[in-house]
Amino acid sequence: MKYACSGLLLVLALPVFAVAKPKPKPTTFYPADNQHIQYTGRIDFSNAKKPRCWAPGTYFAARFAGPSCAVVVNDEMLWGKHNYLEVVVDGKPTRLLLTGKENTVTVAENLPGKEHTLTVCKNTESNIGYLEFVGLRCAKLLPPAARPTRRIEFIGNSITCGASSDESAVPCGKGKWEDQHNAYQAYGPTTARALNAEWQLTAVSGIGLMHSCCELPYVMPQVYDKINLRENLLPWNFNRYQPDVVTVCLGQNDGVQDSITFCRNYLSFLQNLRRHYPKAQLVCLTSPMADARLTAVLQRYLTSVVAQANAAGDTAVHRFFFSRSYTSGCDSHPSLAEHQLIAAELTAYLKSSLGW
């Protein structure tokens, strides 16, 4: 018998196998007061579950296991503005803008390997409001790496804050003032990382030694002992952070002043610092964005101040003059690329003078 198959469509029913998606690994919430989280900078721990910081460059570090991590932070939203963060996972930095009052930010996902490092730094300064750390979520929080044995404090104004330096997201003249802030990539933290040191930024935009700009009602000698420098609030305990080196970068907002008055105020400020930091090396810096006239004036002032301090018996007071002016960022401030050059100058000087 013959069978005709023409015109027939034979359909074979094959079994369909669903590809199972890997289940995400469970995570645990670790509150901000967990002993494995390392904090550096001027932080208000009056509520240990929600430590607050205002100063730019304040940061915390942690180690975690697993492929993902999320950070839970609250933003004061002062003036309705949001803080920027620098999030560094396994050495790779990313700049993030917070979007709400309460934020859960996924800072890492699908990471290869078992163990990872995390640093979260406040990129914006006191005038943008506080940052309140609530905790982080990951598979497992690990004991932290040993802290660096070296510590540096950088005292200054908007340059030290890293203001007006970063055009990666918003160009100069666009967006809001804080859109170009990047404290993590500023010269101070960059210098500290090059020297394997912790850093602390004691800095406020517009501030001066004896004259501040931009309607700021305070000068640095009034607020350097506070946690919230911008509002001159919350006393700081200097025993929490004893630096090996303190750099002072003031004078840009003062401008040209009477030499006797300026030098007297500067020397008095150094003497106050010495009372808090009996063992630190104090380094007086010229302003990296000063024009030729102000640079020449600051060089004369600082030469005199350091000579007076040394003559009075404090031989751990020094001066360093930057080689040129750096003004290619927004509002004639140093750009991110120039902050790297400023840091390279300062790093070389500190290495040479301190033997680091």
N, C-alpha and C positions, 0 to 999 in steps of 0.2 A: 504494500500500500504506500502511495506517495502522499506527502503532506505539503501543501502550498503555504509558504510563509510570506509571500509577497504582500506588502501593504500592512503587515502586522508590526506593531511596535512592542517589543518585549521590554518591560521595565523590571529591573532587578531591585528588590527592596534590600538595601544594605543597612545594617545597624548604624545609628548615629551616636557617637560617643562625645559627651560634653567634656570640654577641657576644664578641669577644676582649677580655679584661681587660688593661688596661695593665700592663706588667711593671714591678715596682718598680725604681727606679733603684739601681744598685749603690752600696754604701757602703764606706768605708775606715775602718779603726781607726787612730786617732791616739793614741799613748801620752801619758802625763801630762807627759813632759818635752819635748813639742813646743814650739818657740819661739813659736808663735802663741797659746799659752794664757797668759793674764795672771793671776797670783796676787796676792792682797792679804790680809795678816794674818800672824799668827804661825804659821809653817808649818815643819815639820821636813823639810828636803830631803836628809837624809843618804842616803836612797834616792830618787834623782831620778825613778825610774820609778813610785814609789808615795809621793808626798809626803803627810805626815800633818798634821792639825790637830786641836786640842782646843778652842780658844777659840770661843765663839759669834760669829757675824758674819763669820767667815773666809770668803772667797769667791774664785771664779775667774770670768773672763769670756772669751768667745770669739765669733768670727763664723764662720758656716758657710753654705755654699751647698747647695741641695737642699731637698726637702720634709720631711725628717725628721732627727731627731737622737736618739741614745741616749747616756746617761752611764753609765760603769762605775765603781762605787765600792765600797769595802769598809767594813764597819761593825764596830767593835771588839766591839759587843754586850756592853759592860761591864754587869755585874749582869743580863745577859740582856735589856737594854733596847736599843731602836733609836733612832737619830738621826732627826730631822726635817730635811728640806731645804726651802729656798725656791728654786724654779726659775723664772726669769724669761726668757721667750722673747718677743722683740720688745716688751719693756716690760710684758708681762702676767704677773703673779706667780701661782704656784701652790704650795701647801704640800703636801709629800709625806712620807710615813712610809716609811722603809726597812723591808724585811721579812726580810732574810737577812744572813748574814755577807758574802756576795758578791752584788752587785746590778748588774743591767743594767737601767736605767730609761729607758724611752722617754719623752723629755721633749717631743718635738714630732713630729707626723706630718701629712701632707696639707697642708702649709703653702703658701699662695699666694706668688708672687714668687720671686725668685732668691736673695736674700741675707738673712740673719737674724742677730740678736744673741742671745746666751745668757749668763746669769749664774746660777751655782749657789752658794748661800750655806748655811752650817751654821746651822741655826736653834736647835739645842740646845747646851748648854754642856759644859764639860769633864767634869763629873760623869757625863755620859751616855757618855763614851768618845770615842775618836778617830774621825775620818773619814779614810779613805785613798782618794785619788783615783787611779784606774788609767788612765783615758783616756776618749775619747768616739768615737762612730761616726757618721759623716755622709758625704754625697757628696763634700764637699770642705771642708777647714778653711781659712779665709781669714786674711790678715794682720789683726791686731786694730786696733781704733780707737785713737787716741792716748789715753794715760792722762790723767785730769784733772790739772791742775797743782796743785790744792789738796789738802791732806791734813789729816785730823783724827783724833786718838786720843781715845777716850772711856774713862776709867778709872772703875770703879764696882763695884756689887754686883748683886743679882738684878734691880734695876730696869733697869740698863744692859744686862743679859743679855736682857731681854725676857721674863723668866720670869713665869708666871701671868697672861699678858695675853690669850691667844688662845683663845676658846671656840668657834671656828668648827667644830671637829670633835668635841671632847669638852667638856662643860660643867664648870664648877667643881665639885669634890667627886667627880668621876667619873674613871675611868681611872687613869693614872699621872701622877706629878708633871710629867714632861716633856711631856705631851700638850697643855699650854697654853703651851709655849715658842714664841716667835717673835722671834728676834734681828733678822731682816731688817726687820720692821715696828716695831722699838723706836725710841725717840726719837733715838738716835745715828745709825744709818744713814739714818733719815728726814731728819734735819737735814743730814747730809752730801749726800744726793741733792739736797735743795733748794738747796744751795750749790755743786752741781757739784764735789764733793770725794770723794776716796777716804776710806774709814773703816777704823779698827781698834778692836775692842773688847777692852780689857784688863779683864776683869770676871769675878767669881766670885760666885755666890749665897752669901749669908751672911757675906761678908768685910767686915772693918772696917779702920779705920786703926790702931787699937790694941787693939780687942776684936772678935772675930768671934763669930757665933752658931752654933747648930746643930752643935756639936762640931767645927767646922772648926778644925784645929790651927794655921792660919797667918793672918797679917794681910797687907794689901796691900804694905807696904814689904818684906816678905820674899820675895814671889813675883812682883812686877811685872816682874822681869828674866828671866822664864822663858817658854818656849813652852807648856808644860803647867802653867798656874798652879795648877790644883786640887791637883796632886801635888808642886808645887815642883820640877819636873824640866825638864831641857834648857835650857841658857842661851840667851837670845835676843840676837841681834846687832842692836843699836839702829841701826846704820848701814843696815840694810835698809829702814827706814821712819823718815824724819825728818818729823814733822808740823809744819804751820804753827801748829796750835792743839791744845792738850791740855786737855780738861775733866776735872775731878776731882769725882766725885759719891760721897763717902764720909761716914759719920757715922750713917746709919740704924741699922746694927747695933752701933755703939759705944754709942748712947744718950747720956744726959747723963753726961759725965765731968768730972773736975777740969779746970777751964778752963786752968790753967797747963800741966798735963801734956799735954792734948789739943793745945793750940796749939803747944807745943814739938815734939811728934811730927809734926804737920801741916807745920810750917815745915821740919823736917828732910826730910820726904818731898819737898816742893817743891824743896829744894836738890839732892836726889838726881836728880830729874827734870831740873833745869836742867843738871846735868853731862852728861846724855845728850842733851838737846835745847837747845843753847845759843841757838837763834834762835826757839824756839816761844813763842807767847803761852800762858800758863797761866791757866786760868779755874777758880776754885773755886765749886762749885755747892752750894746747899742740897739736901736730899733732897726729891724730888717727892711722897713718900708720908708724910713726917713729920707728926706731929700738931702742934698749936699750940705746945705746950711745947717740943718738940724743935726745931721750926722757929725759934723765938725764940732758943734756945740756939745753934744753928748759925749764925744770922745774927751773933750777937755774936762767936762764935769766928772766923768767916771774916773779919769786919771787922778784927779784931785781927791775924790772920795776914797778910792782904794789906797792912795798914799796916806791919807789921814788915818784910815782904819789900821793899816799896817804899822804906822808910827805909834799908834795907841796900844800896840801889842797884839792885835788880831791879824796874824799872818795868813789866816785861812780865808782871806777876802781877795778876790781876783777880778780881772776885767777881761772881756773878750769883745773885739770889734769885728763885725761882719765885713766881708770884703767889698760888698756892693749893696745896692738897693734892689729889693724884689717887689715889683708892683704890677705884675701882669694879670692878677686876678680881678675880681669884681671890686669896684670902688677903690682902685689902686692898692689893694691888699695883695699879699703873695698868693699865687695860684698853687694848686696841688703839686705841680711839677716843681715850683720854686720852693715849696716847703721841704721837698726832698733835698734840694740844694742847700737850704739853710741848715737842715739836720745834718747833712754831710759835713759842713763846716764845723758845726758845734761838736759833732761826734769825734771828729779828728782832734779837735782841741782837748776834749775831755780825756780821750785815750792817751794823748801825749802828756797832759798835765797830771793825770791821776794814775797813770800806769795801767789803765784798764785795757 
